[in-house]
Amino acid sequence: MNVSNLLTLVLSVSSVLGHGAKQGFASQAAATQAPAAAATSEAAAADSYVIGASDVLIITVWKEPTLSGTILVRPDGMISLALLGDVQASGMTPLQLAGAITTKLKKYIQDPNVSVVISQIHSKVIYMLGEVVKRGPVEMTPGMTLLEAVASAGGLTDFANSKKMYILRNDSGTQQKIPVNYKQALKGEGTLNLVLKPGDTIVVP
């Protein structure tokens, strides 16, 4: 093999290895970005949740254990905190409540760092009627869907007519009847797996 052919062979091998390395880096970058995007989406959902009465919150004030703890939102929508007394929580998102507590604590603590996390949701429910294993109210989770609600109710009974399922929803004082295509939702049709709203009633004939 002459020098010219040998040089061509070396360049070809280098090109193949470089292309493989680029693909490997691209795959690794994509794999890294996917969980990050999912985490961002989850954080956005949690930050948009509106706190209600009977919800349980975990409030943490950095380096202040006596001001931190698990707190129940009272029926009047208030929570009780050391130093601050009663603080309005109902109607606020976790970020908004953390900001309000931070502002109030500045009178007592220099540069307070406050975080608010939803531990348990009890203020928002939907209702399951008809041929489901567990009828009655179901406590919601942020972004709860039709399939998640049915699963929380133990699933459909053997006598359920899934083709005639529907959701009753009160919208600005007007009741809507929303048809449900349960079987198609089970097959992965995301647009049919409807996101529920507090107070929705799922009826299974």
C-alpha positions as CSV (number, residue, x, y, z in Angstrom):
1,M,0.0,0.0,0.0
2,N,1.5,3.3,-1.0
3,V,1.6,6.4,1.2
4,S,-1.3,8.1,-0.6
5,N,-3.7,5.1,-0.1
6,L,-2.6,4.8,3.6
7,L,-3.3,8.5,4.2
8,T,-6.8,8.1,2.6
9,L,-7.5,5.2,4.9
10,V,-6.5,7.0,8.0
11,L,-8.7,10.0,7.1
12,S,-11.7,7.8,6.4
13,V,-11.4,6.0,9.8
14,S,-11.0,9.4,11.6
15,S,-14.2,10.7,9.9
16,V,-16.2,7.6,10.9
17,L,-15.0,7.9,14.5
18,G,-15.8,11.6,14.7
19,H,-19.3,11.1,13.3
20,G,-19.9,8.4,15.9
21,A,-18.7,10.6,18.7
22,K,-21.0,13.4,17.6
23,Q,-23.9,11.0,17.5
24,G,-23.0,9.8,21.0
25,F,-22.8,13.4,22.3
26,A,-26.1,14.3,20.7
27,S,-27.8,11.3,22.2
28,Q,-26.4,12.0,25.6
29,A,-27.5,15.7,25.4
30,A,-31.0,14.6,24.4
31,A,-31.2,12.2,27.3
32,T,-30.1,14.9,29.7
33,Q,-32.5,17.5,28.4
34,A,-35.6,15.2,28.5
35,P,-35.6,14.7,32.4
36,A,-34.9,18.4,32.7
37,A,-37.9,19.3,30.6
38,A,-40.1,16.9,32.6
39,A,-38.9,18.4,35.9
40,T,-39.6,21.9,34.6
41,S,-43.1,20.9,33.6
42,E,-43.8,19.3,37.0
43,A,-42.5,22.4,38.8
44,A,-44.8,24.6,36.7
45,A,-47.8,22.5,37.6
46,A,-47.0,22.6,41.3
47,D,-46.4,26.4,41.2
48,S,-49.8,27.0,39.5
49,Y,-51.8,25.0,42.2
50,V,-54.1,27.2,44.3
51,I,-54.1,26.4,48.0
52,G,-57.4,25.7,49.6
53,A,-58.9,24.9,53.1
54,S,-57.8,21.6,54.6
55,D,-54.7,21.3,52.4
56,V,-51.5,20.3,54.3
57,L,-48.4,22.4,53.6
58,I,-44.7,22.0,54.4
59,I,-43.3,25.4,55.2
60,T,-39.5,25.6,55.5
61,V,-37.6,28.7,56.7
62,W,-33.9,28.2,56.1
63,K,-31.9,27.9,59.3
64,E,-35.0,28.6,61.3
65,P,-36.4,25.2,62.5
66,T,-38.7,26.7,65.0
67,L,-40.5,28.6,62.2
68,S,-40.7,25.5,59.9
69,G,-43.0,22.6,59.9
70,T,-46.1,20.8,58.5
71,I,-49.2,23.1,58.7
72,L,-52.9,22.5,58.0
73,V,-54.8,25.2,56.2
74,R,-57.8,26.0,58.4
75,P,-61.4,26.2,57.2
76,D,-61.2,30.0,57.1
77,G,-58.2,29.7,54.7
78,M,-55.6,30.9,57.3
79,I,-52.5,29.2,58.7
80,S,-50.8,30.0,62.0
81,L,-47.1,30.7,62.1
82,A,-44.7,31.6,64.9
83,L,-43.9,35.3,65.1
84,L,-46.5,36.1,62.4
85,G,-49.7,34.7,63.8
86,D,-52.4,34.2,61.2
87,V,-51.5,34.3,57.6
88,Q,-53.8,34.0,54.6
89,A,-53.0,30.9,52.6
90,S,-56.2,29.9,50.7
91,G,-56.4,31.4,47.2
92,M,-52.6,31.6,46.8
93,T,-50.1,29.5,45.0
94,P,-47.1,28.0,46.9
95,L,-44.8,30.6,45.4
96,Q,-47.2,33.5,46.3
97,L,-47.5,32.2,49.9
98,A,-43.8,31.8,50.2
99,G,-43.3,35.4,49.0
100,A,-45.9,36.7,51.4
101,I,-44.3,34.9,54.4
102,T,-40.9,36.2,53.3
103,T,-42.1,39.8,53.3
104,K,-43.6,39.5,56.7
105,L,-40.6,37.7,58.2
106,K,-38.2,40.5,57.1
107,K,-39.4,42.5,60.2
108,Y,-37.8,39.8,62.4
109,I,-35.2,38.0,60.3
110,Q,-32.5,39.3,57.9
111,D,-32.9,37.9,54.4
112,P,-35.4,35.0,55.2
113,N,-35.5,32.1,52.7
114,V,-38.9,30.5,52.6
115,S,-40.2,27.5,50.7
116,V,-43.8,26.2,50.6
117,V,-44.6,22.7,49.4
118,I,-48.0,21.0,49.0
119,S,-47.9,17.9,51.1
120,Q,-51.5,16.8,50.9
121,I,-54.5,18.0,48.9
122,H,-57.9,17.9,50.6
123,S,-59.6,21.1,49.3
124,K,-60.4,20.0,45.8
125,V,-62.5,17.0,44.9
126,I,-64.3,15.4,41.9
127,Y,-67.2,13.0,42.2
128,M,-67.7,9.5,40.8
129,L,-71.2,8.2,40.2
130,G,-72.6,5.0,38.7
131,E,-70.8,1.8,37.8
132,V,-67.4,2.4,39.5
133,V,-66.0,0.4,42.4
134,K,-65.8,3.3,44.8
135,R,-68.6,5.9,44.4
136,G,-68.4,9.4,45.9
137,P,-65.9,12.2,46.2
138,V,-62.3,11.7,45.1
139,E,-59.6,14.0,46.2
140,M,-57.8,15.7,43.3
141,T,-54.2,15.9,42.5
142,P,-52.8,18.8,40.3
143,G,-53.6,18.1,36.7
144,M,-55.7,15.0,37.5
145,T,-57.1,13.4,34.3
146,L,-60.2,11.2,33.5
147,L,-58.2,8.0,33.6
148,E,-56.5,8.9,36.9
149,A,-59.9,9.7,38.5
150,V,-61.3,6.3,37.4
151,A,-58.3,4.5,38.7
152,S,-58.6,6.3,42.0
153,A,-62.2,5.1,42.2
154,G,-61.0,1.5,41.8
155,G,-62.0,1.3,38.1
156,L,-65.2,0.4,36.3
157,T,-67.5,-2.4,37.3
158,D,-68.3,-5.3,35.0
159,F,-71.7,-3.7,34.3
160,A,-70.3,-0.3,33.3
161,N,-71.3,1.1,29.9
162,S,-68.1,3.0,29.1
163,K,-69.6,4.2,25.7
164,K,-72.1,6.4,27.5
165,M,-69.8,7.9,30.1
166,Y,-69.9,11.7,30.5
167,I,-68.7,14.5,32.8
168,L,-71.0,17.1,34.4
169,R,-69.2,20.4,34.9
170,N,-70.5,23.7,36.3
171,D,-69.0,26.6,34.3
172,S,-70.0,30.1,35.4
173,G,-73.3,28.8,36.8
174,T,-74.1,26.7,33.7
175,Q,-74.0,22.9,33.8
176,Q,-72.2,21.3,30.9
177,K,-72.5,17.6,29.8
178,I,-69.2,16.5,28.3
179,P,-69.2,13.1,26.4
180,V,-66.3,10.8,27.3
181,N,-64.6,8.3,24.9
182,Y,-63.2,6.1,27.6
183,K,-61.9,3.3,25.4
184,Q,-60.1,5.6,23.1
185,A,-58.5,7.4,26.0
186,L,-57.3,4.0,27.3
187,K,-55.6,3.4,23.9
188,G,-53.5,6.5,24.4
189,E,-55.5,9.2,22.7
190,G,-54.1,12.0,24.9
191,T,-56.7,14.6,23.8
192,L,-59.5,12.3,25.0
193,N,-58.0,11.8,28.5
194,L,-59.6,15.0,29.7
195,V,-58.0,17.1,32.5
196,L,-60.6,17.5,35.2
197,K,-61.6,20.6,37.2
198,P,-62.6,20.8,40.8
199,G,-66.3,19.9,41.3
200,D,-66.5,17.8,38.1
201,T,-68.8,14.7,38.3
202,I,-68.0,11.7,36.2
203,V,-71.1,9.6,35.5
204,V,-70.7,6.0,34.5
205,P,-74.1,4.4,33.4
